[in-house]
Amino acid sequence: MKFVNKLKRAAMLCLVAVMGIMMLQGCGKKSNEDIEKSMKEFAPGDESFSIYLDEKWEVEDLGMDNWLSAFNKLGTEGVVIMQFPHDSAFSMESMDDMVKLVEESYVFTGTDEEAPEIPGLKNFKAREGKITIDNSNIDGFVIYGESDYAYYSFIFAANNMSNSFVQEMNVSCSKFVEKAPEVEDNTTVEITDTVRWFNASYAILTEVNGWDYNRFAGLPANDDSVATTQDSLESWWEVTDRVSADETLEWILTEGHRSGFVEDMQLMDSCGLGDIAAEERVDYLLANFQVDSASAEYLVKMYGVYEEKGATAIDGWDYCRAMNLLSFYYLAGYYTEQEALDKSLEIAQTVQTLFGSWDELMESYLTGYEYWAEESSDERREIYEDLKTREDNPYSVDFKTSLEKTW
């Protein structure tokens, strides 16, 4: 109610002010030049972009150095600008993902509208409707766009999306300037067919992370990627230094999840699952073992793969992850670029002797994902098929290409 009362008082004050202006100056629309005179330049903490807004607006801290939030003192008008650099750990995979994030976070409902041009950006999309901020439902106009450096969302909000507010919004958009920082990159390796092959072996995960599969390891090698990959390695692999990195790589190359897969499937054999008709196996497991339906279906599916493809069915999962680990080790600073590339070459040459094509390797990788995650690989399978249709298809490099040291 406090917010509503503020809005009511603000509306009355605005009405009085407008009537006074009309009596003194008559009724008229401000020019863009006049609007600009009452604006000043605003920028986020990292100064990676700037925009002109009402000089009386005040910045609010969103806890992100590359986001900007500014509102008037009453909180009845303002803007939130979110930037998602393509090469960052918080990158969006697509414009649709960013739209989903914004509209779910702010409970935004609206209709598609024509977007104003914003210098340096492309692929615009705009939506107008109602947006929830601080538990208040107000008018919102959201613009999405992207540059070579980042995705952006501009959330303009107002108690009343008046013509004057829209005009000011358009002026602000026209004054936007991206100041993308020069990204330090200590990677020196040339992207040859051999390195492209390395990248392709884990391109699905690179795409899931929103990184660049045309760059060795997916990210520029710098202090930011060191922090990102060290955190990731600790969270997912319990790798915290060179010793644990070596131990984990040794485990995945000599045992990996493929060892557990074989043990589980041999246990199913010993339980007599192979003697049961395929369509009766789920019921058999439910009747004789303490498993739920989901687990029974999962085990039966994996056992079917084991029957069809044998003990090596998920070897591709371990080998692709070993290749990916080496790229992470390099970015994290646990391996030198030379060490990561040399070991990647050794593993890649082994993989070429075990599989006949990218499709065969990726099928093994995706089956291994299902075994490890105990869930469908459909999402990753769709990513693989999509990657193969792109102009920069990472799998365009011949699987049987002669892999050699080019660094």
C-alpha positions as CSV (number, residue, x, y, z in Angstrom):
1,M,0.0,0.0,0.0
2,K,2.9,2.3,0.7
3,F,4.0,2.1,-2.9
4,V,0.4,2.7,-4.2
5,N,0.1,5.7,-1.9
6,K,3.3,7.1,-3.2
7,L,2.0,6.6,-6.7
8,K,-1.2,8.4,-5.9
9,R,0.7,11.4,-4.3
10,A,3.0,11.4,-7.3
11,A,0.1,11.5,-9.7
12,M,-1.5,14.4,-7.9
13,L,1.8,16.3,-7.8
14,C,2.3,15.6,-11.5
15,L,-1.2,16.9,-12.3
16,V,-0.6,20.1,-10.4
17,A,2.7,20.5,-12.1
18,V,1.3,19.9,-15.5
19,M,-1.5,22.4,-15.0
20,G,1.0,25.0,-13.9
21,I,3.2,24.5,-16.9
22,M,0.2,24.7,-19.2
23,M,-0.9,28.0,-17.7
24,L,2.6,29.4,-18.0
25,Q,3.8,27.9,-21.3
26,G,0.8,26.5,-22.9
27,C,0.4,22.9,-24.0
28,G,3.3,21.5,-26.1
29,K,5.6,18.5,-26.6
30,K,9.2,18.7,-25.6
31,S,11.8,18.3,-28.4
32,N,14.4,15.6,-28.2
33,E,17.0,18.3,-27.8
34,D,15.3,19.6,-24.7
35,I,15.0,16.1,-23.3
36,E,18.7,15.5,-23.8
37,K,19.5,18.7,-21.9
38,S,17.9,17.2,-18.8
39,M,19.8,13.9,-19.1
40,K,23.3,12.8,-18.0
41,E,25.4,9.7,-18.7
42,F,25.0,6.6,-16.6
43,A,27.2,3.5,-16.7
44,P,27.5,0.2,-14.8
45,G,30.4,-0.5,-12.5
46,D,32.6,-2.0,-15.2
47,E,31.8,0.9,-17.6
48,S,31.2,-1.6,-20.4
49,F,28.4,0.5,-21.8
50,S,26.7,3.9,-21.1
51,I,23.3,5.4,-21.7
52,Y,21.8,8.8,-21.1
53,L,18.9,9.0,-18.6
54,D,17.1,11.6,-16.6
55,E,19.7,13.4,-14.6
56,K,17.5,13.2,-11.4
57,W,17.4,9.4,-11.5
58,E,19.4,7.5,-8.9
59,V,21.5,4.3,-9.4
60,E,20.5,1.2,-7.5
61,D,23.1,-1.5,-6.8
62,L,22.1,-4.9,-8.4
63,G,25.3,-6.6,-7.3
64,M,26.5,-7.1,-10.9
65,D,29.2,-4.9,-12.3
66,N,27.9,-5.1,-15.8
67,W,24.2,-4.4,-15.0
68,L,22.6,-1.0,-14.5
69,S,19.5,0.0,-12.6
70,A,18.3,3.6,-12.2
71,F,15.0,5.0,-10.9
72,N,13.5,8.3,-9.9
73,K,13.3,9.0,-6.2
74,L,9.7,7.8,-6.0
75,G,10.5,4.6,-7.8
76,T,7.7,5.2,-10.3
77,E,9.9,5.4,-13.3
78,G,13.2,3.7,-14.2
79,V,15.2,1.2,-16.2
80,V,17.1,-2.0,-15.6
81,I,19.8,-2.9,-18.2
82,M,21.3,-6.4,-18.0
83,Q,24.3,-7.3,-20.1
84,F,25.4,-10.9,-20.7
85,P,28.8,-11.1,-22.4
86,H,29.1,-14.0,-24.8
87,D,32.4,-15.2,-23.3
88,S,31.4,-15.1,-19.7
89,A,30.3,-17.8,-17.4
90,F,26.8,-16.1,-17.2
91,S,26.3,-16.0,-21.0
92,M,22.9,-16.8,-22.5
93,E,22.8,-19.5,-25.1
94,S,20.3,-17.6,-27.2
95,M,18.0,-14.5,-27.3
96,D,15.1,-16.8,-26.4
97,D,16.9,-17.9,-23.2
98,M,17.4,-14.3,-22.2
99,V,13.7,-13.4,-22.9
100,K,12.7,-16.4,-20.8
101,L,15.0,-15.3,-17.9
102,V,13.7,-11.7,-17.9
103,E,10.0,-12.5,-18.3
104,E,10.1,-15.2,-15.6
105,S,12.2,-13.2,-13.2
106,Y,10.0,-10.1,-13.4
107,V,6.7,-11.9,-14.0
108,F,6.4,-10.0,-17.3
109,T,3.4,-10.4,-19.5
110,G,3.0,-8.5,-22.7
111,T,2.8,-8.4,-26.5
112,D,5.4,-8.0,-29.2
113,E,6.0,-4.4,-30.3
114,E,8.4,-2.6,-32.7
115,A,11.7,-2.0,-31.0
116,P,13.6,1.3,-31.2
117,E,17.0,1.3,-32.8
118,I,19.9,1.1,-30.4
119,P,23.3,2.0,-31.8
120,G,25.7,-1.0,-32.1
121,L,23.0,-3.6,-31.4
122,K,21.1,-6.0,-33.7
123,N,18.4,-8.7,-33.7
124,F,16.0,-6.6,-31.8
125,K,12.9,-7.8,-30.1
126,A,10.5,-5.7,-28.0
127,R,7.6,-6.5,-25.7
128,E,5.2,-4.1,-23.9
129,G,2.9,-5.1,-21.0
130,K,2.9,-5.4,-17.3
131,I,5.9,-6.1,-15.1
132,T,6.3,-6.8,-11.4
133,I,8.9,-4.8,-9.5
134,D,9.0,-4.7,-5.7
135,N,5.6,-6.6,-5.6
136,S,4.0,-3.8,-7.7
137,N,2.5,-4.4,-11.1
138,I,3.4,-1.5,-13.4
139,D,3.8,-0.8,-17.1
140,G,6.8,-2.2,-18.8
141,F,8.5,-1.9,-22.2
142,V,11.4,-4.5,-22.6
143,I,13.9,-4.3,-25.5
144,Y,16.2,-7.2,-26.3
145,G,19.2,-7.0,-28.6
146,E,22.8,-8.2,-29.0
147,S,26.2,-7.1,-30.2
148,D,29.3,-9.1,-31.1
149,Y,30.2,-8.8,-27.4
150,A,27.0,-9.5,-25.4
151,Y,23.3,-9.9,-25.2
152,Y,21.3,-7.1,-23.6
153,S,17.9,-6.5,-22.1
154,F,16.5,-3.0,-21.4
155,I,13.6,-3.0,-19.0
156,F,11.9,0.4,-18.9
157,A,9.2,0.6,-16.2
158,A,6.8,3.3,-15.3
159,N,3.6,3.6,-13.2
160,N,2.2,5.2,-16.4
161,M,3.7,4.5,-19.8
162,S,2.9,8.0,-21.0
163,N,3.9,9.4,-24.4
164,S,6.5,11.6,-22.7
165,F,8.1,8.6,-21.0
166,V,8.2,6.7,-24.3
167,Q,9.8,9.7,-25.9
168,E,12.4,9.9,-23.2
169,M,13.0,6.1,-23.5
170,N,13.6,6.5,-27.3
171,V,16.0,9.3,-26.7
172,S,17.9,7.2,-24.1
173,C,18.1,4.3,-26.5
174,S,19.5,6.5,-29.2
175,K,22.3,7.6,-26.8
176,F,23.4,4.0,-25.9
177,V,27.1,3.3,-26.4
178,E,28.8,0.0,-25.9
179,K,32.3,0.2,-24.5
180,A,33.2,-3.5,-24.6
181,P,36.5,-4.1,-22.9
182,E,39.4,-5.6,-24.7
183,V,39.5,-9.2,-23.5
184,E,42.9,-10.5,-22.5
185,D,43.7,-13.9,-24.1
186,N,46.9,-15.7,-23.4
187,T,46.1,-18.6,-25.7
188,T,48.7,-18.9,-28.5
189,V,47.7,-22.1,-30.3
190,E,46.6,-21.7,-34.0
191,I,43.2,-23.2,-34.7
192,T,44.2,-26.0,-37.1
193,D,42.2,-29.1,-38.1
194,T,43.8,-31.0,-35.2
195,V,42.7,-28.3,-32.7
196,R,39.3,-28.2,-34.3
197,W,39.0,-31.9,-33.8
198,F,39.8,-31.5,-30.1
199,N,37.2,-28.7,-29.8
200,A,34.6,-30.9,-31.6
201,S,35.0,-33.8,-29.1
202,Y,33.4,-31.6,-26.4
203,A,31.5,-29.1,-28.5
204,I,28.2,-30.1,-27.0
205,L,29.2,-29.1,-23.5
206,T,30.9,-26.0,-24.8
207,E,27.6,-25.0,-26.4
208,V,25.7,-25.9,-23.2
209,N,28.0,-23.5,-21.3
210,G,27.5,-20.8,-23.9
211,W,31.2,-20.7,-24.8
212,D,32.9,-20.6,-28.2
213,Y,33.7,-24.0,-29.8
214,N,35.8,-22.2,-32.4
215,R,38.3,-21.3,-29.7
216,F,40.6,-23.8,-28.0
217,A,39.1,-24.5,-24.6
218,G,36.1,-22.3,-25.3
219,L,37.2,-19.2,-23.4
220,P,40.0,-16.7,-23.6
221,A,42.8,-17.7,-21.2
222,N,42.9,-14.9,-18.6
223,D,42.2,-14.2,-14.9
224,D,38.4,-14.4,-15.4
225,S,38.6,-17.9,-17.0
226,V,41.0,-19.1,-14.3
227,A,38.5,-18.2,-11.6
228,T,35.5,-19.7,-13.6
229,T,37.1,-23.0,-14.4
230,Q,38.7,-23.5,-11.0
231,D,35.3,-23.1,-9.4
232,S,33.8,-25.4,-11.9
233,L,36.5,-28.1,-11.4
234,E,36.2,-28.0,-7.7
235,S,32.4,-28.2,-7.8
236,W,32.0,-30.9,-10.3
237,W,35.3,-32.9,-10.1
238,E,36.8,-32.0,-6.7
239,V,39.9,-30.9,-8.6
240,T,41.7,-28.1,-6.8
241,D,45.4,-28.3,-7.9
242,R,47.8,-30.1,-10.2
243,V,47.9,-33.3,-8.1
244,S,44.1,-33.8,-8.0
245,A,43.9,-32.8,-11.7
246,D,46.4,-35.6,-12.6
247,E,44.6,-38.1,-10.4
248,T,41.2,-37.4,-11.9
249,L,42.5,-37.6,-15.5
250,E,44.2,-40.9,-14.7
251,W,41.0,-42.2,-13.2
252,I,38.9,-41.3,-16.2
253,L,41.4,-42.7,-18.6
254,T,41.9,-46.0,-16.8
255,E,38.4,-46.6,-15.2
256,G,35.9,-43.8,-15.6
257,H,32.2,-44.3,-15.6
258,R,32.5,-47.1,-18.1
259,S,33.9,-49.4,-15.3
260,G,30.8,-48.7,-13.2
261,F,28.6,-49.3,-16.2
262,V,30.1,-52.7,-16.8
263,E,29.8,-53.7,-13.2
264,D,26.2,-52.6,-13.0
265,M,25.3,-54.5,-16.2
266,Q,27.1,-57.7,-15.0
267,L,25.1,-57.4,-11.8
268,M,21.9,-57.3,-13.9
269,D,23.2,-60.4,-15.7
270,S,23.7,-62.2,-12.4
271,C,20.2,-61.3,-11.4
272,G,18.9,-63.1,-14.5
273,L,17.7,-60.0,-16.3
274,G,19.1,-61.3,-19.6
275,D,16.8,-64.4,-19.4
276,I,13.7,-62.2,-19.1
277,A,11.8,-61.0,-22.2
278,A,12.5,-57.3,-22.9
279,E,8.9,-56.2,-22.4
280,E,8.8,-57.9,-19.0
281,R,12.0,-56.7,-17.5
282,V,10.7,-53.6,-15.7
283,D,8.0,-55.6,-14.0
284,Y,10.6,-58.3,-13.1
285,L,12.8,-55.7,-11.4
286,L,9.9,-54.1,-9.6
287,A,8.7,-57.5,-8.3
288,N,12.1,-58.8,-7.2
289,F,14.2,-55.7,-6.1
290,Q,13.7,-52.6,-4.1
291,V,13.6,-50.1,-6.9
292,D,11.0,-47.6,-8.1
293,S,9.5,-47.4,-11.6
294,A,11.9,-44.7,-12.8
295,S,15.0,-46.7,-11.6
296,A,13.7,-49.9,-13.1
297,E,13.1,-48.3,-16.5
298,Y,16.5,-46.7,-16.4
299,L,18.3,-50.0,-15.6
300,V,16.4,-51.8,-18.3
301,K,17.3,-49.2,-20.9
302,M,21.0,-49.3,-20.0
303,Y,20.9,-53.1,-20.0
304,G,19.4,-53.0,-23.5
305,V,22.3,-50.8,-24.6
306,Y,24.8,-53.2,-23.0
307,E,23.2,-56.2,-24.8
308,E,23.4,-54.4,-28.1
309,K,26.8,-52.7,-27.9
310,G,28.7,-54.5,-25.2
311,A,31.1,-53.4,-22.5
312,T,32.4,-50.4,-24.6
313,A,29.0,-48.8,-25.0
314,I,29.8,-45.6,-23.1
315,D,33.5,-45.4,-23.7
316,G,33.0,-42.2,-25.7
317,W,31.5,-40.5,-22.6
318,D,34.8,-40.9,-20.7
319,Y,37.1,-40.0,-23.6
320,C,35.2,-36.9,-24.5
321,R,35.1,-35.8,-20.9
322,A,38.9,-36.4,-20.6
323,M,39.4,-34.1,-23.6
324,N,37.2,-31.5,-22.0
325,L,39.0,-31.8,-18.7
326,L,42.3,-31.0,-20.3
327,S,40.9,-27.8,-21.8
328,F,39.6,-26.9,-18.3
329,Y,43.0,-27.7,-16.7
330,Y,44.6,-25.3,-19.2
331,L,42.2,-22.5,-18.4
332,A,42.4,-23.1,-14.7
333,G,46.2,-22.9,-14.8
334,Y,46.8,-26.5,-13.7
335,Y,48.3,-27.5,-17.1
336,T,50.3,-25.3,-19.5
337,E,48.9,-24.9,-23.0
338,Q,51.6,-27.2,-24.3
339,E,50.8,-29.9,-21.7
340,A,47.1,-29.8,-22.4
341,L,47.6,-29.9,-26.2
342,D,50.1,-32.7,-26.1
343,K,47.9,-34.9,-23.9
344,S,44.8,-34.1,-25.9
345,L,46.6,-35.3,-29.1
346,E,47.5,-38.6,-27.4
347,I,43.9,-39.2,-26.3
348,A,42.4,-38.1,-29.6
349,Q,44.6,-40.5,-31.6
350,T,43.4,-43.3,-29.3
351,V,39.8,-42.3,-29.8
352,Q,40.2,-42.4,-33.6
353,T,41.1,-46.1,-33.3
354,L,38.0,-46.9,-31.2
355,F,35.3,-45.1,-33.2
356,G,34.5,-44.7,-36.9
357,S,32.7,-41.3,-37.1
358,W,31.5,-38.3,-35.1
359,D,28.0,-39.8,-35.0
360,E,29.4,-43.0,-33.5
361,L,31.5,-41.2,-30.9
362,M,28.7,-38.8,-30.0
363,E,26.2,-41.7,-29.6
364,S,28.5,-43.3,-27.1
365,Y,29.0,-40.0,-25.3
366,L,25.2,-39.3,-25.1
367,T,24.6,-42.9,-23.9
368,G,27.2,-42.3,-21.2
369,Y,25.5,-39.1,-20.2
370,E,22.2,-41.0,-19.7
371,Y,24.0,-43.6,-17.6
372,W,25.7,-40.9,-15.5
373,A,22.8,-38.4,-15.1
374,E,20.1,-41.1,-15.1
375,E,18.0,-38.9,-17.4
376,S,17.3,-38.5,-21.1
377,S,20.0,-37.1,-23.3
378,D,17.4,-35.6,-25.7
379,E,18.4,-32.0,-25.0
380,R,22.1,-32.7,-25.7
381,R,21.2,-34.8,-28.7
382,E,19.2,-31.8,-30.1
383,I,22.3,-29.6,-29.5
384,Y,24.5,-32.0,-31.5
385,E,22.1,-32.2,-34.4
386,D,21.8,-28.4,-34.4
387,L,25.5,-27.9,-34.3
388,K,25.9,-30.0,-37.5
389,T,23.6,-27.6,-39.4
390,R,25.5,-24.5,-38.6
391,E,27.8,-22.6,-41.0
392,D,30.6,-23.0,-38.4
393,N,29.7,-26.7,-37.7
394,P,32.5,-28.0,-35.4
395,Y,32.0,-31.5,-36.8
396,S,32.9,-30.4,-40.4
397,V,36.4,-31.5,-39.6
398,D,36.8,-35.1,-40.8
399,F,36.7,-37.5,-37.9
400,K,39.5,-39.5,-39.6
401,T,41.6,-36.4,-40.3
402,S,45.4,-37.0,-39.7
403,L,45.9,-35.6,-36.2
404,E,49.4,-34.1,-35.7
405,K,51.2,-31.7,-33.5
406,T,50.7,-28.2,-35.0
407,W,51.7,-26.1,-32.0
